[in-house]
């Protein structure tokens, strides 16, 4: 009994720093943000309680709210599938037992751990309409490149293309799932005459379906929260075509001093992400239970 009491004491002692950090730095700000969303607060004077007025204003009278939300949906619809497909394709190729596989894993994963702002600044330079490296390479083949970041037809596409550079994390998660599949499954399929494509769709993908759904949900969450990428590359332009929801939350709070309104925007986004995640998990439940 004394030994168990000592174990319990040490357990609570070691977990207490994390618990205090979670309570003070996560839970309390979360609760306080709910209160702020019901107030008019400029960050200086005391918050003034106004009830649901912030939510009513943004849902029924705020055109920029609808514009930024539509842009975020547009970005997510384009960025998430392309990133997943590329990550899954690279993971499938790198799952082969070759000597340079580890080197390519490091190369593809490096942008995910590099400073995002610096990487986006480099990408912005490469995609310049005049003097950019991408357009210079296209000109060699007598192709006139567009003004990637300032043309309303190409700005969103440019952000989606830039996002592909950061699919290394998804690739590693896919790769870890593929590595868990017994080699004997593929050997049996090869004996039956199955090719690589058939093995992928009949063995690989079904057995990593849980991993796919995880990457899908996390990708959607990340896409709706995108902020640094459009801020650095396009600054929300041209004509608000790439003005994302996260940028509107930031501007509402720190540029216009409407912290209560910004908190309401953040909670609306939380509800939207939660709803979409639940719909995906429910609709893909059979896919996830494939191996059970």
Buried (B, 14 or more C-beta within 10 A) or exposed (E): EEEEEEEEEEEEEEEEEEEEEEEEEEEEEEEEBEEBBBBBBBEEEEBEEBEEBBBEBBEEEBEEBEBBBEBBBBBBEBBBEBBBEBBBBBBBEBBEEEEEEEEBBEEBBEBBEBEBEEBBEBBBEBBBBEEBEBBEEBEEEEEEBBBBBBBEEBBBEBBBBBBBBBBBBBBBBBBEBBEEBEEEBBEEBEEEEBEEEEBBEEBBBBBBBBBBBBBBBBBBBBBBBBBBBBBBBBEBBBEBBBBBBBBBBBBBBEEEBBBBBBBBBBBBBEEBBEEBBEEBEEEBEEEBEEEE
